[in-house]
Amino acid sequence: MENILKEASASVGVLVHEWAQLPSAALTFSPELLNYCKTNACGCYNKSWTCPPACDSTEEQQKKILSYKNVFVFTTKHEIEDSFDYEGMTRGRKLHSLLTSEVKKRLGGAPVYGAGNCPVCESGAAKAAFTAKAVLTAKEILTAKTSCAFPKPCPFPEKQIGSIEAAGINVSELSKAADIAYSNGINTVTFFSMVLL
């Protein structure tokens, strides 16, 4: 798995910060995260196939995740100007999603969960822009996007990347279980993804 991660990282030019493998039984599920989703705090509630209410219930996702022996967790760390740098945070998430999509592509059918809603449609556009230039500005990454087909049928169900949070997994608890830093210092943002093995 580490080799696949390193190859994916080199392919898209997004550095991996940390990674770890742990038994799926070590995960803590918090069904109350669904209440957070229902407030639409991230803006994706009822707008994505991998977010509530369209995705499987947290109970169904927990059952699926626990049917796998292990999970492989990886993170990316991104510098931001300050704690109000929304553009920098968004750029970091898109770069993390680009890496997560590349990992998913290299794994074939293995289920993959990422930060927030499924990024496949938007990361495809971002990758096209990213590979055309060595470095993209935050504005270029922000504008290189499309949106989820929801509520129309998903055009890429085999490429879907689930949401860690919509599965009822609290990322701060995941970081403790994996012994990976949740926060990497001031003026940084860290994003998590998880592969079922």
N, C-alpha and C positions, 0 to 999 in steps of 0.2 A: 504494500500500500504506500509506503514511504517513497518508493521509486516512481510510482504513478503520480503522486503529489508533486515531486520534484520536477518531473517531466512536464506536467501541466503548468507549473509555475514558470518554467523556462519558456514554454510555448507562448504564454500570454503576457509575460513580463511583469507578473505580480508576485511579489515575495511572500512566502509563507512565514509567519512569525513563530508559531508553536504548533505542535501536534502531539496526540497521544491516542493510544488504543485502550479501551476499558470494557469490562463486561456490561452488557446492556442492563443487567440486574442492578448495577450501581447507579442507574439513572433515577432521579427523583421527578415524579410527575406532579404538576400542580394544576388540576382542572380549573381552579379559579382564574387562571390566565384568560379563559374564555370571557370572563367579565370585562377584562381589560380590552379584549378584542371588540366586544360589543360597544364600547365607548367610541370606537373608530379613531382612537388616538393616532394611529399611523396612517389613517386614510385608506386602508385596504379592505375594511370590513364590507362584505357583500360586493366586492369589486374584483376578486381573483378566485380562480378555481382551487387554490391551495390555502385559502383563508376562510374562516367561518363566514357565513353558515354553509358555503358550498363544499368545503372539504369534509373529509371523514370526521366524525366526532372525536373528541380527545380520547374517549374510551377505546374506540376502534383503532386509533393511531397508536395508543399505548400497547394494545394487544399485538399489533403488527410489529412494532419496534422490539418488544420483548420476545417475539418469536425468533429473533436473530440473536446469536450468541454474544457478539461484540459490536461495539460502535467505534469508529475512528473519527476523532474530533480534530479540526484544524482551524487556525486563526490567521487573520492578517491584521497588521497594525498600520495605522495611517496618521500622519502628522496633520494637525489642524491649527488654525491661527489662535483660537481660544474656544471656550466652551459654548460660544454662541455662533460658531462657524458652521452653519447649516449646510452651506454649499460644499465645504470641505468634508463634512460627514457624509453627504450624499455621494460625493465623488468616491470616497473610501468604500462605501457600500457597493457602488457599481463596480469598482475594481475587484472587490472581494467576490461579488456575484459572477464576474467574468471568469475568475479562477474556479469557482464552484461549478460553473457550467462546463468548463474544460475538464474538470475531474470527473463529472458525471458522464461526459462523452467518452472518456477513456475507460470507464468502468462498465460500460454496456448497461445492463439492466439493474444494477445495484441501486437500491433506494438511497437518495441523497436529500438532506434537509439543509436549508440555509438560513440566512438572516432575513427575516421578513417574508414578504410574498414572493412567489415564483418569479425569478428574473429572466427566464429563458428568452422571451420575446424582446425585452429591452436589452439584454446582454448581447444578443445576436447583432443588433444594430451598433452597440457600443464596440463590440469586437471588430466589426468592419471598419469603424472609424479609428480604433486603436491600432490596428495592423497597418493602416495607411500612413501613420506617423509614429515616430519613436516616443514622443511625449505629447499627451493631450492636455489642454488647459481644462480647468474645472468646468468652464462654460461649454466646451466641446463635449465633454462626457455627459453633462446635464442635458444637452440637446440631442445627443445621439441615443434616442429611445423610441420605442413604440409602446403600446400598452397591451395588457392582457386582453384576449378576445372575449372574456366574460361579459355578458352571459351567453354569448355564442359558444358553440363547442370548441374546446381547446384544440388548436391545430397541431400541437406537438405533445400529446399525452405521454409518449414514451420518454420525453425529455424533461418532464415536469420535475421541479425541485420543490419539495415540501417546505413548510415553515416550521422551524424548531419551536417557536412560540405557540403556533396553532396546534402543535402536537401536545401541548401542555407541559413543555420542558422549560423551566426557568433557567435562563442562560447563566446566571450567577451561580446557581447550584451545579450546573453542568461543568462550569469552570473548576469548581472545588473538586468534583468527582474525578475530573481528568487531570487535576493538578496543573492547570493552565491559568495564567493570569487573566482575570476579568478586566482589569484596568492596567494600562501600561504607562501610567504617568500623566502629568498635566499636558495639555495640548496634543493629546492623541485620542484616537478612537479605535476600538478593537471589534472585529466581527468574527462570528463563529459559524462553522458549518459542520455537518455530521454525516457520516456514511455508515449504513448498516452492513455488517459483515457476517 
